[in-house]
Amino acid sequence: MAAKVVDASVVAALFFHEPEEEQALALVGSYDLVAPVLLAFELTNVAWKKARKYPEQRADLSRNLELALSSGIRWAEVSHLEVLDLALGLGITAYDASYVYLATTLNLPLATLDQRLLRAWESAQLQ
């Protein structure tokens, strides 16, 4: 089956039922999903932020985080030195560059709701 690299904006929209959930679902379709290990930390941070804002939803947020982390996403390591080079070259954060690095290295499309990240990935494809 075909695969896509997926970022936190998409996975958070899917598992934390954000307004962009339908758009995120359309992006991932029935693809296998691959992400840097960083995604697990980003999703944990999403749950933390939401739990601070809505403490009464903590149990649901924890459950949603657990579902996201066990959803079958294939976790991948990245080369931090190459991520640094990409981040500096593209003018993006190292966090975002980890998704660009993985998509570029694996020659996979990137599923993101972040237009700036999408433009950076497209730019990396031209290099």
Buried (B, 14 or more C-beta within 10 A) or exposed (E): EEBBBBBBBBBBBBBBEBEBBEEBEEBBEEBBBBBBEBBBEBBEEBBEEBBEEEEEBBEBBEEBBEEBBEEEBEEBEBEEEBBEEBBEBBEBEBBBBBBBBBBBEBEBBBBBBBEEBBEBBEBBEEE
